[in-house]
Amino acid sequence: MPDLPFVSNPVSSDPDVTCEPTAEPQAPAGQKLSIVALRERKKDQTREALALAAFGLFQTKGYEATTVAEIARAAEVSRRTFFRYYATKDALLFVDNSDNLERFKELLASLEPEDDGFAHVRRASLALAKEYMRDRDQILARARIIESSPVLSKQERQQDMLWEQAIAESLLAVRSMPTPIAQRRARMLAGATFGAMRATMIEWHNLDGLADLPRLMREALDLFGPKPLDHESQPPSPAAN
């Protein structure tokens, strides 16, 4: 009788015998977590390598003159790998801005019982200013690159609207049913507040980050008081004859 061909789970000729499929060996749970952690670490390393390579090239060659292929080559990855991490070249410069915005939203959401209508915005802005001081060199380098490109500068202005929106939403978040006038004033106050914040950042950039950014930010925010958003404005006094 010839040998049966090899199969991983042969079926028995005995009708009373049921053959269970052989289970695939499973890696221990701890080993699976280690593999996932290693993969994520590798991704983080590749993402950081691309960012560092891009910043170096942007500073030496300029943003406009730097190509994606050059960034990938400097980071020792393929062009295809670049696009797995960043959709466009400018995304390398604005990913930090997105992270900072999310951090700002977290700080805005941290309310205290004694807060007036503006205290949480002031506190969040000063906390972010302190964090910017710790990352001064990277923030200044990014700002210089963006200022050198009209395209990037325009894109940054568009992203500024997201910061204004975050401030306006936080001003209204403490109110259960904001009135139309409160909503309008929240938008106006948010625009004015971020305008002051932006002017402060520009001054800090012009001083090469040597000034105390939290102090500059505090001076700017002192211009805004805690007046309720829906307070009734006093009618103007009649002009004296």
Buried (B, 14 or more C-beta within 10 A) or exposed (E): EEEEEEEEEEEEEEEEEEEEEEEEEEEEEEEEEEEEEEEEEEEEEBBEBBBBBBBBBBBEEEBEEBEBEBBBBBBEBEEEEBEEBBEEBBEBBBBBBEEBBEBBBEBBEEEEEEBEBBEBBBBBBBBBBEBBBEEBEEBBBBBEBBEBBEEBEEBBEEEBEBBBBBBBBBBBBEBEEBEEEBBBBBBEBBBBBBEBBBEBBEEBBEEEBEBEBBEBBBEBBEEBEEEEBBEEEEEEEEEEE
